[in-house]
Amino acid sequence: MLKILTTQNYQTTITMSNRSKKRTTNDFKEFIGRHYGTQTRLAKSLGVTTQTVQSWIKDNPRGILKYAPEIVKEKNVTAFQLMAEVIHHERYLND
């Protein structure tokens, strides 16, 4: 189905896109907070530095996947859920 957007619809789409971008800014941090409380607790739990966790948030969310078995085992998270969070955050970083 092809939709032709009018200027008003286009503006609405842009506005909604900007809103969802703002809303997703901290989704990865929220995921970490929900399951570990803080970035420091996540770092200690996985045996990495807080700088490593910060690099996952700022630059390389795929880095956390190295620890997927530990995260899945410790927390009520599936590997699929973790991967979805990583993909979602990568898309945000690349926009």
Secondary structure, DSSP 8 states (H G I E B T S, - for coil): ------HHHHHHHHHHHHHHHHHHTTHHHHHHHHHHSSHHHHHHHHT--HHHHHHHHHT-GGGGGGGHHHHHHHSS--HHHHHHHHHHHHHHHH-
